[in-house]
Amino acid sequence: MTAAIERLGINKALISAAGVDLERGVSCFHFHEVAPKQAAIATAMQRLLVVDASKFGVIRPAYFASLDDFDVVVTDDQGAPQLLEGTVEVCLR
């Protein structure tokens, strides 16, 4: 699957996560999600992390990226934008 993703011309990758920790990075529950997410992040021209407030400060078993790998974090107004200030662009929705 990752080879197929790498052949795509991805303009914007909208990536979800189950956990976002400022120190340890962005994680999900399932290890089979890691390679496709990493391929999409590597291939895309712009990378957007889409997470709600409940994901901040949460650590899940399968790490797939650091916050620095994303251009924008899209979150709700409870999504701890003050924690992300200065690291990436934050878009509140």
C-alpha positions, -999 to 999 in steps of 0.1 A, spaced: 0 0 0 28 25 8 42 21 -27 8 30 -42 6 61 -19 41 72 -28 31 72 -65 2 96 -59 5 133 -64 -8 143 -30 -14 181 -26 -28 180 10 -26 151 34 -52 153 61 -39 129 88 -57 120 120 -42 107 152 -52 91 185 -25 109 205 -5 141 204 24 146 228 47 176 225 77 156 236 71 121 220 51 131 189 20 119 171 7 84 176 -21 60 167 -35 28 182 -26 4 153 9 -4 140 -6 -12 105 -15 25 102 20 38 106 35 30 72 6 44 51 5 76 73 43 81 70 41 76 32 13 102 29 33 126 50 64 121 30 46 125 -4 23 154 3 31 190 -5 12 201 26 6 180 57 -24 188 81 -29 170 114 -66 169 123 -72 162 160 -97 173 186 -89 184 221 -91 149 236 -60 138 217 -36 163 234 -14 149 261 -23 114 250 3 88 241 -7 57 220 15 27 211 23 34 175 43 66 168 43 78 132 55 114 132 67 144 151 47 177 153 75 192 131 64 169 102 31 189 99 25 223 84 -8 229 101 -27 214 131 -65 216 127 -83 213 161 -113 225 179 -113 256 202 -105 234 232 -75 219 214 -48 235 235 -35 259 208 -13 276 235 7 244 237 14 244 200 22 281 198 54 287 179 57 251 168 32 249 138 4 268 124 -29 262 143 -62 263 126 -92 263 150 -125 248 136 
